[in-house]
Amino acid sequence: MTEIIGDRIEVENPATGEKVGSVERTTPEAVAAAVDRARAAQEGWSRRGFGQRAAVIKRFHDRVIASAAEIMDMLQAETGKARRDAFPEVSSVAGIARHYIAHGKEHLASSRQRSALPGVTSARVEFKPRGVVGVISPWNFPFLLPIGDALPALLAGNAVVLKPSELTPLSAELGRRLLIESGLDPDLFQLVHGEGPTTGQELVHHVDYIAFTGSLRGGRAVAAAAGERLIPYSLELGGKNPMLVLPGAAVGQAVEGLMMGAFYNAGQTCIAVERVYVHESIYESFVRRAAERSHDLRVGFATDWSIDVGSLISRDHASKVLAHVEDAALRGAEIVAGGGRREDLGPSFIQPTILTGVPEVAMMAREETFGPVVAVYPVRDTEEAVARANDSAYGLNASVWAGSRRQAHAVSRRLATGSAGINSTLLIFNSFDVPMGGVRGSGIGRRFGQEGIRRFTAPQSVVRSIATGGGYDTLIGRLGNLRGSRFYLRLLRWWRHIPGLR
């Protein structure tokens, strides 16, 4: 497993035990210095037009595609994930770059708003970069998540200082190298390395905005530190994501959706399906077919495309995931597929696992498992499915499979989640024009779409009045008598009915 030895962080492939590289641990003084360099570089970067900034990201987009094999090699070396799970990190980063190159300028354009008194005043909103954005990213998608947050921050005119997970720093280093090769000033995107409670907290003490992706516990610590400085932040945290399979749904298609939704990236995905609520009329068929299908998934590690489910990030994390399974089984749950390590492959490999009858008191019924494990429950009707899906401290993503599009849409609107997929499980992470994020314990703020780039800006309202007679404020002051105030109140009464002025 990855180790911190002295001043260096040694990175190990959890699937093979091979040492794959190292980075230097960043001291608190070096974190502050990195932010200072970023702040100095950001001033000039923010004065450049959007087109000039976008030109760098265009070159980066093309370089990412040309370097796809190198990126996937690095991702697999750091995480032990399957090749098919590494590929979407490349395609999604390219997609994020493409979206904001095409739409970032309109998202950031100043907008005219209704003013206090049309014809006398005007109002606009400008979107100004925040300055230095701090990004703290996790280990499960070590290229997609940090680079995917950095791109809109940079395009909005900010500098970025990133603290990647200490388990997977090398993919972020590769992303930075590709940005610099694309023409980005090295001081505009810097990396600091170390653990969250030390290096991450130090970063929060210096930047102007923090974008955090990780656990609920980590998010609370970041929010508390940001609150002390009164700097804004966004948090994408955990999920206990439900899948609803309702009457009329095509069972075979829903099972295929579950295989991807629950076992992609070995279940180490914030939007992964962990709970499935299936109508009792199709429950037995669904469980049987899901168990059969899970047995077909190929588990292991290979640098080709022959593997479906790769390694978990570490032996310790695999043990945590299995503790959820064992606790559920001890409390009466039935393991219908998987349930253990693949010792023949190594200590970080777990079989794709499906359980039924998981009681509400079990750890995996309430806590995020974050592994290739899913619990399936029968429900009497749609009302019960919705109620049980919403009975969670989290609210990130949901998946709905139903007999008709109208039914699925109606159900999705009732789910207490930041996103819901119909006939899909993970689609939200490739829907770049709509916001993605959670409610309740799943976080605050959104990535993607207009919100995903505007979060890295501070809106500034610019209001203007005619200068005549001292302007609007003086005009209002002149109403300080009975006759004038009555006239103004009559105007207000009718104003609501004037088309175009409401």
Secondary structure, 3 states (H helix, E strand, C coil): CCEEECCEEEEECCCCCCEEEEEECCCHHHHHHHHHHHHHHHHHHHHCCHHHHHHHHHHHHHHHHHCHHHHHHHHHHHHCCCHHHHHHHHHHHHHHHHHHHHHHHHHHCCEEECCCCECCEEEEEEEEECCEEEEECCCCCCCHHHHHHHHHHHHCCCEEEEECCCCCHHHHHHHHHHHHHCCCCHHHEEECCCCHHHHHHHHHCCCCEEEEECCHHHHHHHHHHHHHHCCCEEEECCCCEEEEECCCCCHHHHHHHHHHHHHHHHHCCCCCEEEEEEEHHHHHHHHHHHHHHHHCCCECCCCCCCCCECCCCCHHHHHHHHHHHHHHHHCCCEEEECCCECCCCCCCCECCEEEECCCCCCHHHHCCCCCCEEEEEEECCHHHHHHHHHCCCCCCEEEEECCCHHHHHHHHCCCCCCEEEECCCCHHHHCCCCCECCCHHHEECCECHHHHHHCCEEEEEEEEECCHHHCHHHHHHCCCCHHHHHHHHHHHHHHCCCCCCC
